[in-house]
Amino acid sequence: MSTFQKEQVQPEQVPNINNTKLTSFDNESLDEKTEILTNQPKQVTLLAKIIAYICLGIAVCAAGCAAIGLRALENVPPLLRSGWRQALVLVPLFPLFMYTYAKSTPEVKAHFKEQRILLGFLSSGIALWVHFGFWTWSIDLTSITHALLFVCSTPVVLVIGIWLVYAIKEVFLLLYFRTYQIGYYEAYPNSIWLKLNHPSVWETLGMIVAFVGFGLTTLDTEEGGEASIFGDFIAFLGAVSFVPYLLLGMVVRRGIPTFLYVFPVYAVSAFFLIGSSLILEDTTFVGLTERSVFGWMSSWYLFGWTLGLALVPSLLGHTLINFCLEYIDPVIISISLLLEPIIASFIAWMIGFTEAPDVWTYVGGFILTVALIFVTLATKKREKETGTLF
């Protein structure tokens, strides 16, 4: 409840600034995260649904391969290896971008060239750069299981962010009243602040339970072990930095076809990843080494893993998720993606890329995963009732 009595506003008077569905996201299937927000499943046959669920399973496995690929390239600096991946995926994306642009209507082309849209591409790409930087760095600092569990916590981060914005709003209203001796709602009844809601009790409860899971998971961090508290924290920052990318995508993607959005955003992120690597990681343009911009061409090992990172998690996972969105409820898809830490950890353990988790990781990871699913469903329920995410 606000500090002051809010003026009654009819639902039709408040524009739906976010007519989308909230979902949970892993750190790698980046394009489908915004696709999930705007798609609705259609009426389909049983066979089509069965095929879609099979494809969803393949997509989750494909997304999980990203962490394995990043660990395989652990001798390459984190910013550089992410830059390699983002740059290489631009090669198959470019013809798709050009084809989509050529087939677009004049209205879409004009919308694509608007200054605010171009700034949106830039902002989304920068957010993606920060997200990939933290996420890839965390792979070097903690176990694959811990890195995935913490970077998949975007739904909880979003709830925390909404609470912070709501708290700022309440403080602002209090200060405004003390300054002008009149309620802000009375002075500006159509202000955007009227549209800001706080998370529900169930979302808040899920957030608290998630932090219990975080705490229990970190009990497995010890000196000399594969997992570390600092690495877990860096992975959590990866989840925090993904929220701006998600929110920007929800706005910028409106009226923009998938590949017209994906290509420029990925290009911006690749530019900043490689540029920051040149500054921070002593990377060079000269030669073909593990510390050069074109070092992925220096050996079949580096080329194979980099190409795999570009094609399997990004293109294959993205394509299958988009296919599944036509047949499966987006919330089911997003909850399925939360299984990535389990699947990826099992695959990584089977091929010797990570150690088997200790008992507290199993306990904390289970509680955290359940809490994330609970938060996702609770947020979806609130959004359906209020008609807006905020």
C-alpha positions in Angstrom: 0.0 0.0 0.0 1.3 3.4 -0.9 2.1 6.0 1.7 -0.8 8.0 0.4 -4.3 7.0 -0.8 -4.0 6.4 -4.5 -6.6 7.9 -6.8 -8.8 5.1 -8.3 -7.8 4.4 -11.8 -9.8 2.2 -14.2 -7.9 -0.5 -15.9 -8.6 0.9 -19.4 -7.1 4.2 -18.3 -3.7 2.7 -17.6 -1.7 1.7 -20.7 -0.3 -1.7 -20.5 3.4 -0.8 -20.7 4.5 -4.4 -20.5 1.9 -6.7 -22.0 4.2 -9.7 -21.7 4.7 -12.8 -19.8 7.5 -13.1 -17.2 9.7 -16.2 -17.4 12.8 -17.6 -15.9 15.9 -17.7 -18.0 19.3 -19.3 -18.2 22.3 -17.2 -19.2 22.9 -18.6 -22.7 19.7 -18.9 -24.6 19.6 -15.2 -25.1 17.3 -14.7 -28.1 14.6 -17.0 -26.9 14.4 -15.0 -23.6 12.7 -12.2 -25.4 10.8 -14.4 -27.7 9.2 -16.1 -24.7 7.9 -12.8 -23.6 5.7 -12.2 -26.6 4.5 -15.5 -27.9 1.4 -17.6 -27.1 1.0 -21.3 -27.9 -1.5 -22.1 -30.5 -4.0 -25.0 -30.8 -2.0 -28.0 -32.1 -2.2 -31.7 -32.6 -0.9 -34.2 -30.0 1.9 -35.3 -32.4 3.0 -31.8 -32.9 3.1 -31.3 -29.1 5.1 -34.5 -28.6 7.7 -33.3 -31.2 7.8 -29.9 -29.6 8.6 -31.3 -26.2 11.3 -33.5 -27.7 12.8 -30.4 -29.3 12.5 -28.5 -26.0 14.6 -31.2 -24.3 17.2 -30.9 -27.1 17.2 -27.1 -26.7 17.8 -27.3 -22.9 20.7 -29.7 -23.5 22.1 -27.4 -26.2 21.9 -24.4 -23.9 23.8 -26.4 -21.2 26.6 -27.1 -23.6 27.6 -23.4 -23.4 29.1 -23.8 -19.9 31.0 -26.9 -21.0 32.4 -25.1 -24.0 33.5 -22.2 -21.9 35.2 -24.5 -19.5 36.9 -26.3 -22.4 38.5 -22.9 -23.4 39.6 -22.0 -19.8 43.1 -21.2 -21.0 41.6 -18.3 -23.1 40.9 -15.1 -21.1 37.1 -14.9 -20.3 36.3 -11.7 -22.2 38.2 -12.9 -25.3 36.5 -16.3 -25.4 33.1 -14.8 -25.2 34.1 -12.3 -27.9 35.2 -15.2 -30.1 31.8 -16.8 -29.7 29.8 -13.7 -30.3 31.9 -12.7 -33.3 31.7 -16.2 -34.9 27.9 -16.5 -34.5 27.6 -13.3 -36.5 28.7 -15.2 -39.6 25.6 -17.3 -40.0 23.4 -14.6 -38.6 24.3 -12.0 -41.2 22.6 -13.6 -44.2 19.5 -14.2 -42.0 19.6 -10.5 -41.0 19.9 -9.4 -44.6 17.1 -11.7 -45.8 14.8 -10.6 -43.0 15.5 -6.9 -43.7 14.9 -7.4 -47.5 11.6 -9.1 -46.8 10.5 -6.5 -44.2 7.8 -3.9 -45.0 8.7 -0.3 -45.4 7.1 0.5 -42.0 9.4 -2.1 -40.3 12.5 -0.8 -42.1 11.6 2.8 -41.0 11.0 1.6 -37.4 14.3 -0.3 -37.5 16.2 3.0 -38.4 14.6 5.1 -35.7 17.1 6.7 -33.3 15.5 5.3 -30.2 15.6 1.8 -31.7 19.3 2.2 -32.6 20.0 3.4 -29.1 18.1 0.4 -27.8 20.3 -1.9 -29.9 23.4 -0.2 -28.4 22.1 -0.4 -24.8 21.0 -4.1 -25.2 24.4 -5.0 -26.6 26.2 -3.3 -23.8 24.0 -5.1 -21.2 24.8 -8.4 -23.0 28.5 -7.6 -22.9 28.5 -7.1 -19.1 26.4 -10.2 -18.7 28.7 -12.4 -20.8 31.7 -10.9 -19.1 30.6 -11.9 -15.6 29.1 -15.2 -16.7 32.3 -16.4 -18.5 34.6 -15.2 -15.7 32.5 -17.1 -13.1 33.2 -20.4 -15.1 36.9 -19.9 -14.3 36.3 -19.1 -10.6 33.7 -21.7 -9.4 32.2 -25.0 -10.4 30.0 -25.3 -13.5 27.1 -26.4 -11.2 27.5 -23.3 -8.9 28.0 -20.9 -11.8 24.8 -22.2 -13.5 22.7 -22.2 -10.4 23.6 -18.6 -9.6 23.4 -17.2 -13.1 20.0 -18.7 -13.6 18.6 -16.7 -10.7 17.2 -13.9 -12.9 13.6 -14.2 -11.7 14.7 -13.6 -8.1 16.9 -10.7 -9.2 13.9 -9.2 -11.0 11.7 -9.4 -7.9 14.5 -7.7 -5.8 14.7 -5.0 -8.5 10.9 -4.4 -8.4 11.0 -4.1 -4.7 13.8 -1.6 -4.8 12.0 0.5 -7.4 8.8 0.4 -5.3 10.8 1.4 -2.2 12.3 4.3 -4.0 8.9 5.4 -5.2 7.6 5.4 -1.6 10.5 7.5 -0.4 10.0 9.9 -3.3 6.3 10.3 -2.4 7.1 11.0 1.2 9.7 13.6 0.3 7.4 15.2 -2.2 4.6 15.6 0.3 7.0 17.1 2.9 8.3 19.5 0.3 5.0 20.7 -1.3 2.4 19.7 1.3 0.4 17.9 -1.3 0.2 14.2 -2.3 2.0 13.4 -5.5 -1.0 11.4 -6.7 -3.2 14.4 -6.3 -0.7 16.7 -8.1 0.1 14.3 -11.0 -2.7 11.7 -11.2 -1.4 10.4 -14.6 2.2 9.9 -13.5 4.0 6.7 -14.5 4.6 6.2 -10.8 0.9 5.2 -10.5 1.7 2.1 -12.6 4.4 0.8 -10.3 3.3 -2.3 -8.3 5.2 -4.2 -5.6 5.8 -7.9 -5.8 3.2 -10.2 -4.3 3.6 -12.0 -1.0 4.2 -15.3 -2.8 6.9 -13.7 -4.9 8.6 -12.3 -1.8 8.3 -15.6 0.0 9.9 -17.4 -3.0 12.7 -14.8 -3.0 13.4 -15.5 0.6 13.5 -19.2 0.1 15.8 -18.7 -2.9 18.3 -16.9 -0.7 18.1 -19.9 1.7 19.1 -22.0 -1.2 21.9 -19.7 -2.1 23.3 -19.9 1.4 23.1 -23.6 1.6 24.8 -24.0 -1.8 27.8 -21.9 -0.7 28.4 -24.2 2.3 30.2 -26.4 -0.3 32.7 -23.7 -1.1 36.1 -24.3 0.6 39.6 -23.2 0.1 41.3 -25.2 -2.6 38.0 -26.6 -3.8 36.5 -26.2 -7.3 33.6 -24.0 -6.0 34.2 -20.6 -4.4 32.1 -17.9 -2.9 33.7 -15.2 -5.0 33.0 -17.2 -8.2 29.4 -17.7 -7.0 29.1 -14.0 -6.5 30.4 -13.2 -9.9 27.9 -15.6 -11.4 25.1 -13.9 -9.5 26.3 -10.6 -11.0 25.8 -12.3 -14.3 22.2 -12.8 -13.4 21.9 -9.2 -12.2 23.4 -7.8 -15.4 21.1 -9.9 -17.5 18.0 -8.0 -16.2 18.7 -4.8 -18.1 19.2 -6.9 -21.3 15.8 -8.6 -20.6 13.9 -5.4 -19.9 15.5 -3.5 -22.8 14.6 -6.4 -25.1 11.0 -6.3 -24.0 10.8 -2.7 -25.2 13.1 -2.6 -28.2 11.8 -5.9 -29.7 8.3 -4.6 -30.2 7.7 -4.5 -34.0 11.2 -5.7 -34.8 11.7 -9.2 -36.3 14.0 -11.6 -34.5 17.0 -11.4 -36.7 16.8 -7.7 -37.1 17.2 -7.4 -33.3 19.6 -10.2 -32.7 22.3 -9.3 -35.2 23.0 -5.7 -34.2 22.8 -6.6 -30.5 25.2 -9.5 -30.9 27.5 -7.3 -33.0 27.6 -4.6 -30.3 28.3 -7.2 -27.6 31.1 -8.8 -29.7 32.7 -5.4 -30.2 32.7 -4.5 -26.5 33.8 -8.0 -25.5 36.8 -8.0 -27.8 37.6 -4.3 -27.1 37.5 -4.7 -23.4 39.7 -7.8 -23.7 42.3 -5.8 -25.6 42.3 -3.3 -22.7 42.0 -5.6 -19.7 43.4 -8.9 -20.7 46.5 -7.9 -22.6 45.0 -9.3 -25.8 46.6 -8.5 -29.2 45.6 -8.3 -32.8 49.0 -9.8 -33.8 49.6 -13.5 -34.2 47.4 -16.6 -33.7 47.6 -17.4 -30.0 45.2 -18.0 -27.1 45.6 -14.3 -26.4 45.0 -12.9 -29.9 41.8 -11.7 -31.5 41.9 -14.3 -34.2 43.4 -17.0 -32.0 40.4 -19.3 -32.5 42.0 -20.1 -35.8 45.3 -21.2 -34.3 44.3 -24.8 -33.7 41.6 -27.2 -34.5 40.9 -27.5 -30.8 40.2 -23.8 -30.4 38.3 -23.6 -33.6 36.1 -26.6 -32.9 35.1 -25.5 -29.4 34.5 -21.9 -30.5 32.4 -23.0 -33.5 30.5 -25.3 -31.2 29.7 -22.5 -28.8 28.4 -20.4 -31.7 26.3 -23.0 -33.3 25.0 -25.3 -30.6 23.8 -23.1 -27.7 23.1 -20.0 -29.8 21.8 -21.1 -33.2 20.5 -24.6 -32.4 19.1 -23.7 -29.0 17.6 -20.5 -30.3 15.9 -22.1 -33.3 14.4 -25.0 -31.4 13.1 -22.6 -28.6 11.4 -20.5 -31.2 9.8 -23.6 -32.7 8.6 -24.7 -29.3 7.0 -21.3 -28.6 4.5 -22.1 -31.3 3.2 -25.2 -29.4 4.1 -25.0 -25.8 3.2 -22.5 -23.1 6.1 -20.0 -22.6 6.1 -20.5 -18.9 6.6 -24.2 -19.3 9.5 -23.4 -21.6 11.1 -21.0 -19.2 10.7 -23.4 -16.2 12.3 -26.2 -18.4 15.3 -23.9 -19.0 15.8 -23.8 -15.2 16.8 -27.5 -15.5 20.0 -26.4 -17.3 22.2 -26.5 -14.2 21.2 -30.1 -13.6 21.6 -31.3 -17.2 24.8 -29.4 -17.9 26.4 -30.5 -14.6 25.7 -34.1 -15.4 27.1 -33.8 -18.9 30.2 -32.0 -17.6 30.7 -34.6 -14.9 30.3 -37.5 -17.3 33.1 -36.1 -19.6 35.3 -35.0 -16.8 35.0 -31.3 -17.0 33.8 -30.8 -13.4 33.8 -32.5 -10.1 30.7 -34.2 -8.7 28.8 -31.7 -6.5 28.9 -32.1 -2.7 25.9 -32.7 -0.6 25.1 -29.0 0.2 25.1 -28.2 -3.5 22.4 -30.9 -4.0 20.3 -29.6 -1.1 20.8 -25.9 -1.8 20.4 -26.3 -5.5 17.2 -28.2 -5.1 15.7 -25.5 -2.8 16.9 -22.7 -5.1 15.5 -24.4 -8.3 12.1 -24.9 -6.6 12.1 -21.3 -5.3 12.9 -20.0 -8.8 10.0 -22.0 -10.3 7.7 -20.7 -7.5 8.7 -17.1 -8.1 8.2 -17.5 -11.9 4.6 -18.8 -11.4 3.8 -16.3 -8.7 5.0 -13.4 -10.9 3.0 -14.8 -13.8 -0.1 -14.9 -11.7 0.4 -11.3 -10.5 1.1 -10.1 -14.0 -2.1 -11.7 -15.2 -4.1 -10.1 -12.5 -2.6 -6.6 -12.8 -1.9 -6.6 -16.5 1.7 -5.4 -16.1 5.0 -6.6 -14.8 5.7 -3.5 -12.7 
